[in-house]
Amino acid sequence: VESRDLSLEPGDMKTGPEPRIFSLARMLLGLMLLLAPLPFGAVYTWAWASITILALLVLFLWMLGSLQVGRLRIGYSPLYVPVALFLALGVAQLWLHQTLTPFATKESLLKLATYLVLSFVVIQLFADSPVENWRRVGIAVVAFGFIFSFLSILQFFWNPIRIVWVGHDLATPFGPYVNRDHYSGLMELVIPISASYVLSRPKHDPLNGILWFGVLVPLVSLLLTGSRGGFISVLVEIAILGCVVIWRNPLPGRRMRIAFTGLALVVVAAVFFWLVPAYVLTRLATVNSYVPATSDGNRPALWRNSLGILRDHPLVGAGMGSFVTVYPPHQTEVSDLITEHAHNDYVEALTETGLLGGVVILALLVLFIMITFRSLRAQLKREPGWIQLGAGISCCGSMVHSFVDFNLHIPANAAWFAFCAGLASLSGRATPSRSEATGVHRS
């Protein structure tokens, strides 16, 4: 991320401590992320519209804070370019009447713009931010993951087919999510940030044991979902984090900590497999022969049928948000259910945006991975760099899960993804903490 200064009053720059309005903006951003999953992942119109309104309010507060200090410092990320091109493609679909469902395309553009605003404002609020603010992010994510997953586990053992505030049974709920796969998609975004934050802490801190417990409880809750896509994704995340800690970590002592962490994971897994209901084990046991299925058929057939839409609309697709409308003529399996998504975010994106959209998405993914994992040795010398690493790994896990599900179409999960992407695309810069500024260093 590059920072560009746009002086509002060149002759009257204000200096001093950070305005409180920036802290208010961060608090509002955090509150939105913490509450977004509660209304079933914010799938209702009022819920995702609330995310849009709050994202704009956070952006407004950041602008007011910039006016207050007399300087507009914009953190620029290379990711802006492909995301802007993707938005422009959707606008062109509307303008040139290349979408089969204009209303759905407008809704998709509004949601995509919301996630772009979220990532943008995260970059602005945390670029050159004091280390204390990054620590607050780490603590908040650990606390949220622990409380949210602990309550979800209690609900699971109380009644595995019931959400507490819903008065009837559901097919596959977990926590506040109607679909347990989407709950696991949220945990995939929370766990790596939590783990990376704990790894960034001094190794002899007595709170580390409690914090590690706060990391392991969300992991157990993910396993309890029986989500095979979630299980594979979290294994990928653990593998990436382990490789980075072993091979790219510039600080001494953390390799031993990762060994103890691995031992703790083995213990947790043993307890989990001892306590877990049999049907969860049955689902996880099929990972090696996983033929993903939906309620109306199997996913491979759904993907093949969906690609028929791409053959009919190869260049710019059928229009953003149009999948549910254009899929029925291509459906080969008899079903009385409506297929709303392709259960593969990449296939669905291709059907809706065509080859042009596919090229943009591929460029975005490659660019994101390059930004996230470049200069890790220098980045991991600072605490913010560890949290950024966790955020980048979170996005990688979510992108793996997207091959077999549609987590990025769940507004709460997409908002968390945008938050993680914003953190990961920063360069790791942070102003020194008070202890560092006075010469007192953490070890």
N, C-alpha and C positions, 0 to 999 in steps of 0.2 A: 504494500500500500504506500502510495506517495501522498504527502500532504501538500496542499497548495493553499497559500495564504491569499485571501481576498480582503484587503483592508477596507473596512467600512468608513473609518475616519482616520486617514493616514497621519494627520497631525495630532490626533487625540487618542492614541492607543491607551487602553486601560491595562494596568498590570495588577498583580496581587493574587490572592487565593481564588480557586475555582468558584464560580457562582453556585449558590445552592440550587438554582433552577436546573443545573445539569444533574445533580443528585436526585432531584425530584423526577426528572425524565427517566433516569435509570430505575428508580423505584417503581414508576408506573409501567415501564417495560417489563420488569420482573414480575409485577403483579399480574399483568396480562398473560405472561407465559405460564404462571402457576395456576391460574384459574381456567385457562382455555380448554384443558382436557376434560373438565368436569361435566359440561353439557354434551356428553357422548362424543367427545373429540371435536366439539364446535361444528358439528355437521348441519345444524339448523341454520336457517338464513339469518336470524337475529344474532346467533352466536358468532358466525364468521364475519357478519357486518360489524359486530362490536370490536372484533380484532382490527378491522380496517379503521374504524373510528379512533381506537386507542393508538394505533400505529401513527396515524396522522397527528394526533395530539402530542405524542412523544416527539415527532418531527418538529412540531410547532414550538414545543418547549426548548428543544435544542436551538432553534433559530432565535428565540428570545434570549437565551443565554449568550449566543454569539453576539447579538446586538448589545447586550449588557457589558461584555468585555471589549466591545468595539472592534472585533476581528472575526471574520468568517474563515475558519480554517477547515478546508474540505479534504477529507481523506479519500483519495482516489484509488480504486481497485481495478485491475484489468478485467475482472469479472463483469464490470458494468457493461462492457461492450457486447459480449454475446447475449447477456440478458436483455439489453436494449434492442438488439437485433431480433430476438425472439418476440418481444412485445411488438416491435414494428411489423413482424410477420402477421401477428394476430390482427393488428389494425388494418393492414393491407387486405386481409381476408374479408373484413367488414366493408372496407371502402370499395373494393373491387367486386363485392358480392360473390366471393369464393367460399362462403360458408353456408352449409345447408341449414344451420340453426343459429341465426344471428343473435337471438337472446342468450343462448348458452355461451356463445363466443364472447359476448359482452361481459357475462358473469365471470368467465375464465380470465379475461383480461383484467378485471377488477381485482380478482384474487391474486393474480400474478403480480400486479402492480403493488398490492399490499405487501407481499413477501419481499419485493425489491425495496420498498420503503423501509421495511424492517431491517434488512441487511445493511442498507445505507446508513440508517440512524445508529445501528450497533457500531459500525465502523467509526462514525463521527464521535460517539460518546466514549469509545474506548481507545481511540488513537491517542498516543502520548498520555494516557490516563495514569494516575498514580497507582503504584502496586497494590495499595490497600483496596482499591476498587476491584481489581482482579481477584484478590483474596475473598472479597465479599461474594463475587460471582461463584467461586468454587464452593464456599460454605453454603450458599443458598441452593446450589444445585444438589449438593450432597443431602442437605436437609429435606429438600423437596422429594428427591428420589426415595429417601428412607420412609418418610411419612406417607407418601402416596402409595408406595408399593406395600408397606406394612398394612395399611388399611385395605388394600386390594386383596392381600393374602387372607386377612381375616374374613372378608366377604366371601372369598373362594371356599374356605372351609365351612362357613356358615351355610352357603347354598351356591354351588358352582354354576347354576343356570339362572341366577337372579341378580339383578342390580338392586341395591338396597332401596333406592327411592322409586323403583319401577314396580308396579303392582302385579306383574305377571312374569311367567318364565320366558326366557329367551333361549336361542339356540346355542351360541358360543360366546357369552359375555365374559369379561374380566375387568375388574375395577369399574370405572365409569364407561368403558367402551363396550359397545354391542358386539364387536368382533375382537376376540382375544389376539388375533394377529396384529391388529392395529395398536393394542396395548403394548405388545412386544416391540412394535415400531417406535413407540415413545421411549421405552426403556433403553433401546439401542442408542438413542440420542443422549440419554442422561448418564448411563454407566461410564462411558469413556471419559467424559469431563470430570466426573467424580473421582475416578481412579487416578487420572492424571494430576488432579489437584492434590490428592493425598501423596502421590509420589514427589510432588514439588516441595513438600514440607520438610523441615529438619527431621532427620531420621530418629532422633532421640526424644521427640516431642511425645509426652504421655497421652495426648489426645489422638494419636494416630490409630491406636487400636479401636477406639470408638468410631473413628471416621471410616476405617476399613469395614467395620460392621455395617455402617451406613451405605457402603458400596455393595456389599455382598447380598443384602436383603433385596434390592431391586433385581440383582442377578437371579436369585432364587425365584422371585415372582415371574421373571421372564420364562424360566424353565417350567414353572407351574402352568403356564398357558398351553404348553404342548405345541407351540408354534414351531414348526420345522424350519420355516424361513427365518424366524427370529433366532432359533438355535444356531443355524449356520452363520447368520450375520454376526452374532456375538462371538462366535469362534473366530471369525475373520478379524474382528476388532481386537480380540485378545492376542491373536498372532501378530498383528501389526504393532500393537503396543509393546509386546514382548521383544520383537525384533529391534524396535527403536531403542528400548531401554538397554538391551544387551550390546548393540553394535554402535549406536549413535549417541549414547549418553556421555557428556563430557565430564560429569561430576562423579567422584568416587562414592562407593557405598550403596548405590541404588541397585546394582546387580544382585547383591545379597538380598536386598529387600524384595526384588522381583522373585527370587527363589522362595522366600518365605511366603510371598503372595501366592505363588503356585501351589505351595503346600496347603495354604488356607483354602484355596479353591478345591483341592482334592477332598479336604475334610467336609466342606460345604456340600460338594457333590455326593459324598457318601451319605450324609444325613438326608439330603434331598431324595436320593433314590430309596432310602429306607422309609421315608414318611409319605412320599407322593402316592396319589391314587394310581391304580393299575392302568387306567385308560390313558393317562398322560404318558406313562412309560411306553405303552403300545404305540402311541403316535410318534414319540421320539425315536423309537426303534426302527421306524420305517424311513429314516432319513437317507440311509444308504441305497434304498430302492424307491426313492421319492418320486411318485408320479402325481404332481400336484393336481388337486381337484377343487372344483367349485360346487356350489349347491345345484347348479344346472348342467354339470358335465365336468370334463377334465380340462385343465388349463392348456395343455399342448394343442388340443383341438380348438379351443377358444382362440389361441394365438394364431393358428393357421387360418381360421375363418376371418380373424381381424385383419390379417395382412391382405385379404381380398379387397378391403377398403382402400388400402394403399395402391393396389393395382388399378382401381377405378379413379383414384385421385392422386397420381404419383408425385406431382410437383409441390403443391402447397397443402395437400390433405383435404379432408372434408370440413375442416373448420374446428377451432378450439372448442372443446366441450360438446362436440357433436356425436361422440361415440355411441351414446345410448340411443340416438335417433337412427344412425346409419347402419348399426350392426345387424338388426333383425333380418334384412334380406340376405345376409351372408351366413346366417346361422344354419348349421347342418344338423344339430341335435334338437329333438323335440323337447320343449319345456314350456310351462305356463308361467315362468318367472321372467322378469325383465332383467336383462344383462346391462348393468350400468357402467361397468368398467372391464377392461381387458385382463385384469389381474396381472398386469405387467406394465409398469409405467412407461417403459421405452417403446413397447409395441403400440400402446395407446397414443403416445406422442407422435409416432410415425403416422398412424392412421389419421390423426387430426391436423398435423402440420406438414406431412409429406417429407420428401427428401431434403428440401431446404431446411425444414425444422430439424431433421435428423443430423444434418451437418453442423448446425448451430449447437445442438445438444452435445454432440461429440466433442466439438471444440471447447465447450464449457467444461465438460468433465476432464479433459486433458489439462486444460489450463488450471483448473482447481487443484488437481493432484500435484502439478508442478509447483504451484504456489504453496501448498500445504507442507510438502516434504522437502522443500529446498532449504539449505543452510540450517539443518536441524541442530548440528553441533553448536553453532553460535546461539540459536534460538533457545535451546534448553539450558543455557546458563542463567536464565532469568525465570522467575515464577510465572509471569504471563505466558511465556513460551510453552510451558507445560500445559496450561489450560487451553491454549490455542491448538496444541497437538491433539488434546482430547476432543476438542470441537471438530477438528478435521477428521479424526478417526470416526467420530459419531456420524459424520456425513458419509464416509466411506461405507460404514455398516448399513446405513439407510439405503444407499445406492445399490448395495448387494441385494437387500431385501426387495428392492423395487423390481427385480427380475421375476418375482413370483407373486407380487401383491401391488396394491395401489395406496400405500401409506402417504405418498405425497399428494393425494387427493383428499386426505383427511385434514381439514384446516388447522387443527391444533398441532398435529405432527408437522405439517408444512411450515407453520410459524416457528416451531422449535428448530426445524432444519434451516430456515432462513437465519435464525439467531446464531446457530452454530457456524454456518457458512460465513457470516459476517465476522465472527471472532477469528475463524481460521484464516481468513484472507488478510488479516492484519500482519504487519511485519514483525511483531513481537516487541515493539518499542513500548516502553512505559517509563514515566518519570520516577525517580527514586522514591522509595518510601521514606518516612520520617527517620526510621532507624538507620537506613542506608545513608541518608543525607547527613546524619550526625556522626557517621563512622561506626555505627553498631551494626554488624552484619550477622545474618542468620546462618547457622551452619548445621 
